């Protein structure tokens, strides 16, 4: 009896980790904003502060680095699947679900952006692409 209670407590504790991980994956960013003519403020609003900002030949150059995540629908679908698999397998799915969510946690992307004198994108160079 004690073994069953302990096993149930362990299952309750570990089950749902992959569900939570899937729901907390990074959000998908709109990479179509990396094009000529887009204002600097729009890039900062979408991707956050650049990791590097400097002037070269009197032109501002910045590097944006971020994790390209998943759409809301994809995140919800993955979380639902993990939850259903947890129920069907009585929590054993976590042995597969957790490593899967760690592996598929988004792609790291980086872009170098050069601006004109009005802080509009003049040139985009992908550094690390999907």
N, CA, C and O of each residue as an XYZ file, in Angstrom:
520
protein
N       0.824     -1.197      0.000
C       0.000      0.000      0.000
C       0.868      1.261      0.000
O       0.608      2.197     -0.755
N       1.900      1.280      0.850
C       2.796      2.419      0.929
C       3.520      2.633     -0.405
O       3.720      3.767     -0.838
N       3.911      1.519     -1.051
C       4.573      1.592     -2.349
C       3.678      2.270     -3.384
O       4.148      3.103     -4.158
N       2.403      1.922     -3.404
C       1.456      2.501     -4.359
C       1.272      3.999     -4.111
O       1.203      4.779     -5.061
N       1.195      4.394     -2.869
C       1.047      5.822     -2.549
C       2.294      6.586     -2.977
O       2.197      7.663     -3.566
N       3.460      6.029     -2.682
C       4.719      6.653     -3.073
C       4.828      6.742     -4.597
O       5.243      7.774     -5.125
N       4.464      5.684     -5.299
C       4.485      5.677     -6.756
C       3.521      6.722     -7.318
O       3.854      7.419     -8.276
N       2.351      6.831     -6.738
C       1.369      7.825     -7.183
C       1.893      9.240     -6.973
O       1.715     10.098     -7.837
N       2.532      9.490     -5.844
C       3.098     10.815     -5.575
C       4.209     11.162     -6.568
O       4.296     12.296     -7.040
N       5.045     10.190     -6.878
C       6.116     10.407     -7.859
C       5.526     10.706     -9.234
O       5.992     11.613     -9.923
N       4.523      9.965     -9.629
C       3.894     10.159    -10.940
C       3.239     11.534    -11.032
O       3.320     12.194    -12.068
N       2.600     11.961     -9.969
C       1.969     13.285     -9.960
C       3.028     14.376    -10.046
O       2.829     15.395    -10.708
N       4.151     14.157     -9.375
C       5.217     15.149     -9.358
C       5.859     15.314    -10.725
O       6.079     16.442    -11.168
N       6.167     14.201    -11.410
C       6.885     14.326    -12.686
C       5.961     14.495    -13.884
O       6.377     15.035    -14.910
N       4.726     14.048    -13.775
C       3.860     14.151    -14.945
C       3.496     15.609    -15.185
O       3.247     16.372    -14.252
N       3.473     15.963    -16.435
C       3.123     17.323    -16.790
C       4.318     18.195    -17.098
O       4.140     19.316    -17.574
N       5.536     17.728    -16.846
C       6.710     18.540    -17.150
C       6.814     18.836    -18.643
O       7.073     19.976    -19.030
N       6.616     17.834    -19.476
C       6.696     18.071    -20.921
C       5.546     18.952    -21.393
O       5.698     19.715    -22.348
N       4.400     18.851    -20.732
C       3.264     19.724    -21.065
C       3.649     21.165    -20.785
O       3.446     22.041    -21.625
N       4.199     21.410    -19.614
C       4.627     22.756    -19.230
C       5.730     23.255    -20.159
O       5.703     24.408    -20.592
N       6.696     22.397    -20.467
C       7.799     22.784    -21.348
C       7.290     23.161    -22.746
O       7.759     24.136    -23.335
N       6.343     22.398    -23.267
C       5.786     22.691    -24.594
C       5.050     24.028    -24.590
O       5.144     24.800    -25.544
N       4.327     24.291    -23.523
C       3.565     25.542    -23.437
C       4.484     26.749    -23.271
O       4.117     27.856    -23.664
N       5.654     26.560    -22.704
C       6.582     27.662    -22.440
C       7.666     27.821    -23.509
O       8.621     28.570    -23.303
N       7.536     27.137    -24.635
C       8.505     27.300    -25.722
C       8.497     28.748    -26.206
O       7.495     29.443    -26.040
N       9.604     29.219    -26.807
C       9.644     30.602    -27.285
C       8.589     30.859    -28.367
O       8.160     29.950    -29.077
N       8.193     32.115    -28.463
C       7.194     32.546    -29.444
C       7.858     32.702    -30.811
O       9.032     33.062    -30.898
N       7.113     32.433    -31.864
C       7.624     32.596    -33.216
C       7.738     34.083    -33.546
O       6.777     34.836    -33.387
N       8.913     34.498    -34.005
C       9.177     35.887    -34.384
C       8.947     36.074    -35.882
O       9.093     35.132    -36.661
N       8.591     37.274    -36.273
C       8.330     37.604    -37.677
C       9.635     38.023    -38.350
O      10.005     39.197    -38.318
N      10.334     37.059    -38.963
C      11.628     37.379    -39.578
C      11.493     38.135    -40.892
O      12.497     38.566    -41.460
N      10.270     38.302    -41.385
C      10.090     39.098    -42.606
C      10.381     40.577    -42.351
O      10.466     41.361    -43.297
N      10.534     40.963    -41.089
C      10.857     42.356    -40.766
C      12.302     42.705    -41.110
O      12.660     43.880    -41.192
N      13.123     41.689    -41.310
C      14.512     41.945    -41.686
C      14.578     42.249    -43.184
O      15.010     41.418    -43.984
N      14.143     43.450    -43.541
C      14.215     43.872    -44.945
C      14.455     45.374    -45.009
O      14.196     46.100    -44.049
N      14.944     45.821    -46.135
C      15.297     47.224    -46.346
C      14.073     48.114    -46.136
O      12.976     47.814    -46.609
N      14.291     49.225    -45.408
C      13.241     50.212    -45.198
C      12.500     50.096    -43.884
O      11.735     50.996    -43.536
N      12.701     49.020    -43.139
C      12.007     48.837    -41.860
C      12.689     49.708    -40.801
O      13.918     49.728    -40.727
N      11.916     50.428    -39.982
C      12.517     51.257    -38.927
C      13.206     50.431    -37.843
O      12.776     49.322    -37.523
N      14.264     50.978    -37.294
C      15.017     50.330    -36.217
C      14.109     50.015    -35.034
O      14.230     48.949    -34.430
N      13.214     50.916    -34.701
C      12.326     50.716    -33.550
C      11.424     49.490    -33.732
O      11.080     48.822    -32.757
N      11.047     49.200    -34.961
C      10.223     48.014    -35.233
C      11.010     46.743    -34.949
O      10.474     45.788    -34.387
N      12.286     46.730    -35.339
C      13.130     45.556    -35.072
C      13.315     45.356    -33.568
O      13.243     44.230    -33.078
N      13.550     46.427    -32.851
C      13.748     46.317    -31.407
C      12.462     45.849    -30.728
O      12.515     45.064    -29.781
N      11.316     46.318    -31.200
C      10.039     45.888    -30.624
C       9.807     44.392    -30.828
O       9.256     43.734    -29.946
N      10.213     43.845    -31.964
C       9.980     42.431    -32.260
C      11.036     41.517    -31.648
O      10.699     40.447    -31.139
N      12.311     41.917    -31.688
C      13.406     41.020    -31.306
C      14.110     41.404    -30.012
O      14.965     40.661    -29.528
N      13.762     42.548    -29.451
C      14.445     43.017    -28.253
C      15.698     43.797    -28.612
O      15.976     44.050    -29.785
N      16.446     44.170    -27.592
C      17.663     44.957    -27.795
C      18.710     44.142    -28.550
O      18.840     42.939    -28.321
N      19.453     44.783    -29.442
C      20.521     44.065    -30.153
C      21.638     43.678    -29.192
O      21.837     44.325    -28.163
N      22.368     42.614    -29.538
C      23.480     42.194    -28.679
C      24.734     43.022    -28.952
O      25.660     43.039    -28.141
N      24.760     43.707    -30.094
C      25.880     44.572    -30.450
C      25.334     45.769    -31.207
O      24.476     45.625    -32.078
N      25.831     46.944    -30.873
C      25.435     48.166    -31.567
C      26.670     49.047    -31.674
O      27.251     49.436    -30.661
N      27.077     49.365    -32.913
C      28.271     50.188    -33.110
C      28.165     50.958    -34.418
O      27.281     50.705    -35.236
N      29.083     51.902    -34.599
C      29.150     52.671    -35.836
C      30.388     52.253    -36.613
O      31.482     52.147    -36.058
N      30.195     52.017    -37.922
C      31.298     51.719    -38.838
C      31.093     52.571    -40.079
O      30.027     52.532    -40.693
N      32.099     53.332    -40.448
C      32.008     54.221    -41.609
C      30.774     55.127    -41.513
O      30.071     55.351    -42.499
N      30.532     55.635    -40.314
C      29.425     56.551    -40.028
C      28.042     55.927    -40.241
O      27.058     56.647    -40.410
N      27.963     54.619    -40.233
C      26.684     53.899    -40.338
C      26.496     53.060    -39.082
O      27.439     52.436    -38.595
N      25.272     53.051    -38.560
C      24.972     52.225    -37.387
C      24.819     50.779    -37.834
O      24.126     50.484    -38.808
N      25.480     49.881    -37.104
C      25.405     48.450    -37.369
C      25.001     47.763    -36.069
O      25.539     48.065    -35.003
N      24.057     46.844    -36.167
C      23.614     46.103    -34.989
C      23.477     44.628    -35.326
O      23.247     44.247    -36.474
N      23.624     43.812    -34.292
C      23.410     42.372    -34.438
C      22.263     41.971    -33.516
O      22.284     42.238    -32.314
N      21.275     41.332    -34.104
C      20.135     40.800    -33.352
C      20.284     39.292    -33.280
O      20.512     38.628    -34.292
N      20.152     38.754    -32.067
C      20.251     37.313    -31.854
C      19.047     36.905    -31.018
O      18.757     37.529    -29.997
N      18.342     35.855    -31.447
C      17.134     35.432    -30.745
C      16.840     33.973    -31.045
O      17.419     33.379    -31.955
N      15.928     33.406    -30.262
C      15.467     32.036    -30.486
C      14.169     32.100    -31.270
O      13.196     32.707    -30.822
N      14.153     31.474    -32.443
C      12.933     31.397    -33.253
C      12.083     30.276    -32.682
O      12.459     29.105    -32.728
N      10.948     30.649    -32.151
C      10.086     29.683    -31.492
C       8.984     29.144    -32.387
O       9.165     28.968    -33.591
N       7.851     28.891    -31.778
C       6.746     28.204    -32.444
C       5.467     29.028    -32.341
O       5.319     29.854    -31.440
N       4.560     28.797    -33.259
C       3.267     29.471    -33.232
C       2.466     28.991    -32.021
O       2.747     27.936    -31.452
N       1.475     29.776    -31.643
C       0.627     29.406    -30.508
C      -0.069     28.072    -30.760
O      -0.166     27.245    -29.853
N      -0.552     27.856    -31.978
C      -1.227     26.602    -32.314
C      -0.316     25.399    -32.152
O      -0.737     24.362    -31.640
N       0.927     25.532    -32.583
C       1.882     24.429    -32.459
C       2.184     24.134    -30.992
O       2.274     22.975    -30.587
N       2.339     25.201    -30.199
C       2.623     25.005    -28.777
C       1.452     24.338    -28.058
O       1.650     23.439    -27.241
N       0.238     24.781    -28.364
C      -0.959     24.187    -27.737
C      -1.109     22.727    -28.153
O      -1.410     21.873    -27.319
N      -0.900     22.437    -29.431
C      -1.005     21.069    -29.924
C       0.002     20.140    -29.263
O      -0.330     19.016    -28.888
N       1.228     20.617    -29.124
C       2.258     19.802    -28.471
C       1.914     19.564    -27.011
O       2.043     18.444    -26.517
N       1.476     20.613    -26.316
C       1.124     20.471    -24.898
C      -0.045     19.496    -24.723
O      -0.032     18.665    -23.815
N      -1.048     19.600    -25.591
C      -2.192     18.693    -25.525
C      -1.753     17.248    -25.755
O      -2.174     16.339    -25.040
N      -0.903     17.049    -26.764
C      -0.414     15.694    -27.055
C       0.343     15.122    -25.863
O       0.121     13.974    -25.478
N       1.238     15.921    -25.275
C       1.997     15.437    -24.113
C       1.062     15.085    -22.959
O       1.255     14.078    -22.277
N       0.049     15.925    -22.746
C      -0.902     15.654    -21.668
C      -1.655     14.360    -21.894
O      -1.806     13.555    -20.975
N      -2.130     14.156    -23.120
C      -2.862     12.925    -23.441
C      -1.948     11.705    -23.311
O      -2.356     10.668    -22.788
N      -0.711     11.838    -23.790
C       0.235     10.720    -23.691
C       0.564     10.416    -22.236
O       0.747      9.253    -21.877
N       0.643     11.445    -21.392
C       0.872     11.221    -19.960
C      -0.260     10.408    -19.345
O      -0.018      9.483    -18.570
N      -1.495     10.755    -19.691
C      -2.650     10.055    -19.133
C      -2.662      8.601    -19.591
O      -2.852      7.693    -18.782
N      -2.461      8.383    -20.883
C      -2.518      7.028    -21.442
C      -1.408      6.139    -20.879
O      -1.629      4.956    -20.621
N      -0.213      6.710    -20.688
C       0.922      5.906    -20.226
C       1.153      6.022    -18.715
O       2.166      5.549    -18.200
N       0.217      6.648    -18.016
C       0.324      6.849    -16.566
C       1.616      7.573    -16.182
O       2.239      7.252    -15.170
N       2.008      8.545    -16.993
C       3.177      9.362    -16.690
C       4.482      8.887    -17.292
O       5.469      9.622    -17.260
N       4.519      7.692    -17.835
C       5.769      7.185    -18.418
C       6.191      7.946    -19.675
O       7.357      7.911    -20.068
N       5.244      8.626    -20.294
C       5.554      9.405    -21.504
C       6.629     10.462    -21.219
O       7.356     10.867    -22.125
N       6.726     10.900    -19.977
C       7.703     11.935    -19.626
C       9.132     11.512    -19.958
O       9.986     12.363    -20.207
N       9.399     10.206    -19.963
C      10.736      9.722    -20.326
C      11.086     10.058    -21.769
O      12.262     10.175    -22.113
N      10.078     10.213    -22.606
C      10.274     10.597    -24.013
C       9.955     12.074    -24.205
O      10.663     12.771    -24.932
N       8.911     12.550    -23.567
C       8.428     13.915    -23.769
C       9.403     14.991    -23.339
O       9.582     15.980    -24.050
N      10.043     14.817    -22.177
C      10.980     15.836    -21.689
C      12.189     15.975    -22.608
O      12.511     17.098    -22.995
N      12.882     14.882    -22.982
C      14.000     15.043    -23.922
C      13.564     15.622    -25.276
O      14.309     16.367    -25.913
N      12.356     15.269    -25.700
C      11.854     15.803    -26.966
C      11.708     17.322    -26.879
O      12.124     18.033    -27.793
N      11.128     17.823    -25.800
C      10.945     19.268    -25.640
C      12.275     19.993    -25.472
O      12.419     21.135    -25.908
N      13.245     19.335    -24.842
C      14.576     19.947    -24.727
C      15.220     20.057    -26.103
O      15.846     21.069    -26.420
N      15.069     19.016    -26.920
C      15.661     19.007    -28.259
C      15.002     20.021    -29.185
O      15.688     20.730    -29.922
N      13.677     20.092    -29.151
C      12.944     20.985    -30.035
C      12.544     22.257    -29.289
O      11.359     22.535    -29.108
N      13.533     23.012    -28.866
C      13.263     24.223    -28.096
C      13.504     25.492    -28.907
O      13.757     26.549    -28.330
N      13.429     25.407    -30.225
C      13.600     26.572    -31.091
C      14.997     26.630    -31.686
O      15.920     25.963    -31.219
N      15.129     27.442    -32.725
C      16.406     27.612    -33.415
C      16.981     28.979    -33.100
O      16.260     29.977    -33.083
N      18.280     29.023    -32.853
C      18.940     30.302    -32.605
C      19.252     30.967    -33.944
O      19.876     30.360    -34.814
N      18.817     32.207    -34.101
C      19.059     32.974    -35.318
C      19.797     34.254    -34.972
O      19.667     34.772    -33.864
N      20.575     34.765    -35.924
C      21.277     36.036    -35.738
C      21.349     36.763    -37.076
O      21.573     36.149    -38.118
N      21.157     38.073    -37.032
C      21.196     38.915    -38.219
C      22.015     40.167    -37.936
O      21.889     40.774    -36.873
N      22.853     40.547    -38.892
C      23.558     41.814    -38.834
C      22.741     42.813    -39.659
O      22.370     42.532    -40.798
N      22.466     43.973    -39.072
C      21.637     44.982    -39.727
C      22.409     46.287    -39.806
O      22.987     46.741    -38.819
N      22.411     46.888    -40.996
C      23.018     48.212    -41.180
C      21.903     49.199    -41.478
O      20.983     48.899    -42.239
N      21.990     50.400    -40.863
C      20.942     51.415    -41.017
C      21.444     52.601    -41.822
O      22.646     52.859    -41.891
N      20.506     53.319    -42.430
C      20.840     54.577    -43.092
C      20.794     55.710    -42.065
O      20.644     55.453    -40.870
N      20.918     56.932    -42.507
C      20.955     58.083    -41.596
C      19.623     58.340    -40.888
O      19.593     59.084    -39.907
N      18.532     57.752    -41.352
C      17.206     57.905    -40.739
C      16.827     56.717    -39.851
O      15.668     56.596    -39.453
N      17.777     55.849    -39.539
C      17.550     54.630    -38.742
C      16.571     53.668    -39.409
O      15.801     52.982    -38.737
N      16.612     53.628    -40.732
C      15.850     52.633    -41.490
C      16.832     51.574    -41.972
O      17.981     51.887    -42.284
N      16.392     50.339    -42.035
C      17.270     49.244    -42.462
C      17.768     49.501    -43.874
O      16.993     49.754    -44.797
N      19.094     49.428    -44.013
C      19.754     49.642    -45.298
C      20.250     48.323    -45.879
O      20.286     48.137    -47.095
N      20.636     47.398    -44.974
C      21.170     46.104    -45.415
C      20.992     45.088    -44.291
O      21.128     45.427    -43.115
N      20.687     43.839    -44.655
C      20.540     42.742    -43.694
C      21.418     41.588    -44.146
O      21.384     41.181    -45.307
N      22.200     41.070    -43.215
C      23.061     39.923    -43.507
C      22.748     38.831    -42.484
O      23.008     39.014    -41.295
N      22.193     37.699    -42.926
C      21.968     36.591    -41.984
C      23.312     36.035    -41.509
O      24.181     35.711    -42.318
N      23.471     35.932    -40.204
C      24.699     35.365    -39.635
C      24.469     33.900    -39.294
O      25.285     33.038    -39.622
N      23.358     33.631    -38.636
C      22.978     32.270    -38.283
C      21.533     32.136    -38.670
O      20.658     32.756    -38.064
N      21.270     31.314    -39.698
C      19.923     31.218    -40.280
C      19.318     29.855    -40.040
O      20.029     28.885    -39.779
N      17.964     29.781    -40.132
C      17.237     28.511    -39.963
C      17.703     27.500    -40.968
O      17.210     26.373    -40.984
